[in-house]
Amino acid sequence: MNPTTIPNHDFMELHPVHQHPAGCKQHCFVFTEIADIELPPEITKYPEKIKNGSIHSYTKESISPPPPKLAKDRRSRKIIALVSGLLVCVALAAGIPLGLQLRSSSLLEARLAFIRRLLVESPLVEGYWAPPMGANFSKSFAEVKSGMVGALLWPIAVPCAAQYLDAVQLTLEGLDDARRLVGKNRDMAVVENADEMEQAHTEGKLAILFGLEGGHTLGSSLAVLRSMYSLGARFVSLTGVGCTTPWASASIRNDFFDENLPSTLTNFGEVVIQEMNRLGMLVEISRLSEPAMMVALNVAKAPLLLSNALPSSMACNGTTAAVPDHILSALSQNGGVLMLNVERCGDKPMSLKDAITAINYIRAIAGVDHVGLSGSPKNYPLLLAELARDRLWGSVAIKKLVGGNIVRVLREVETNKNRLPLSEDWIPLEAIEGNAYCRYPET
């Protein structure tokens, strides 16, 4: 059967890409859509429209308009949105860190939810809690709970003026009062080591680690130190604020007129640190003078604690302990931790921005393994949520900040327990002569 013969008109041209190779035995033509080309005048002589290799009646009205693009665009957008959603789900399932997701989110509630989930896994440890005893105790406890705190370091404070008088008795009474208050609250539990702290947190209870604020609570006696340990005290600040003892000098001197008091840590002070290392007690040094801090860092056989302190470079006047930069650098070698005060800089309340600046400053000098929090439980949720925006503070780093570092220090202190010999040294009588008038004279 012969192929249909089509008149050879000048307007019909084969496109080069559609030409068949030589040897093709049939005539094959591919026509460009005639509606899309400009027709020469002579085409009007032929009332036909060539389409799909055949001839049809052609009229101007029979040309269909191009299909609208709106529906197609909508369909394309839906497909893109669906594919994007699937990619997000796959990425989440693949385990992209939640902190990375949150850094791209400006929603405060999303970051707070992230912090709440993180603090379920790791307890937030408050480095210094001194609640008012009496009617206001419940208010202070409620503030701590609202700040998502999971554990507290609670130092028993005694006035410095009680030194050489009844400081030891007041300490015993204060420790007894605190333990009875905790015993009345089902949501609190006294703990003595890192394992007990984590166990209390798992049970939904607020873990309490007791300590003593100031070496004057020991009455310059290693026997009293060991007795306090037996009663549950697990850390001791070697000096209180402005309270120099016969064997350790404080950073703030209220006794500048007394030339007999030391300006550093004495030999007996070194023995106190060694005995605390043997017992497995945390040595807290933030309120020592700078020379005494250096001696403590050189003598200690276990990581040290600096609680409720600030870097000296912040120039905060007041009673808050200030730690020089070279002490912070040495702290990383010792393995200790500074529980940063994020509440006040002198008499001025610390802003969220100032607190984050201070945290990053400590991290830059001492390292992320040597910084913790203290002083402002009610502000911790917002503070941590803001930190979560910084790529430096992923979930691992935040866990170290909130409590992982102090828990590590507790474990290392316990590991060194009983590795040193029992010390029976006594403070030389000449060091306390003239002040210890209530001590029974030895014969």
Steps between C-alpha positions, in 0.01 A plus 500: 500500500646829390542766760271799480640773286498846651553807289842652539440848633771749590371539857551129582859431612647203680684588822857365486475305824196317372647390166522125457826342395567409143340178394173558677243339271204709605438870490486625856423859579497679835323830495539780747167596653368732238322714751837600650662630180440807294330393177587648165219682316451225248385256768167668502443346158473154662214444744676209658691450824769240493506300819658162576572433132142557378303785356205647689274793455662809641334807636641774720253423777604134513839584651482406868660749743800374703400329825506720807819467708342580838380148578834356392689743725281410797554133438879555481501690829307222672747242374797709619342549844430129531855405402644758742290361785617149424864614499455668841348182645787293361753743646339483845487123485868496406580661835592861425584652844207679652724789601579558131129507421437748779773736386300557184187565703419831664215358704572532871249232591676249276833569668346477848348164407846385390649610835225323695567174316873538556457559875297183529815313397752703704439678833556874512727555801475831686849576631402710801167498683460686828124499568347708778401281791143531621190619318686604182655159447202374300518804270867438431431132432220587254737734315754222464240258363371755250856539373516127411780444755568133576773523767631756750829567675382629838775651720424539870593858584618624840586865583873572486472674837436157654860399422691414820163482675219254422538471122519119512182473709314740270612292204368179655169665579472646149572162342239337722237763410566458129477121512170514687355744246595271215358200687159670514489553122427193289631675190852536644769245581838532674778353285868440569647408161448527125312171465248596769456841336412343164275242664302771682460686172371184331241468777386858446645632828717803564844375607666684792877490554596662831821689566653761733564865420828605652789325670404665829218242521770237567653667803849441353460129572541203266295293744208740453551480122471120509192523724331740260567254219335224707193725536465538124703811411663441162669834428662779700579858397843561652401857586174687509453847353753721677560237766870419527583207727828430683601275208342654186472859376182631341494719189313773686682601817288646778785442745776706340609620841587148619857429389494149649255364247640339182503650151494161328438133583715378790652156547198400707275623221681268261440214743127585505488466120687169512262361762197612299646323196541185710143519627351568157381856568484782248741786579338836417750787456318793334524728806869445562757770427683462169823366663297249702319386181833428333620295796175303503531424128854373552419290806165343403500141377142522374297755299408822683173691510447875465138574586288809437790691348574735209812576295694797634502656154130583536598755767204425722534670836329346800510176691486265201820299472728614216738258327805622301558372148819312587307306767239410237775374269651291780156362583491313170824326597357405839175371348280712724189703421384858559131537578442841346278753675251614236283713728691817589810693405565690821185694584370481144270218387658306216318512168451193283759634256753561780449150637560340160808717450639383835427134423677522164791683663555218752466247221761680288759503781435184704307289249146366470581223754563751780192723524168463681213718625403657832313789653187543285272195473197695377693623195651168390227395251525821295879504530536147369242556226702798379822299509333236281503751213881504497667229291769473772240372743367173371322249723829343619649836603181611676486174696852567625409855599180418688645220714718258310820677605426507873382137490831407336692687772305320771589165346868585471509616862340171606750305289793660689344414833726314746805527276675723752600411857291617794627833634517565873667839486390777730511871432785659696375663815691821426279543191190532714652627821320807628183420306402150608404602848215253514728199434593295804875538558701186437737376768 
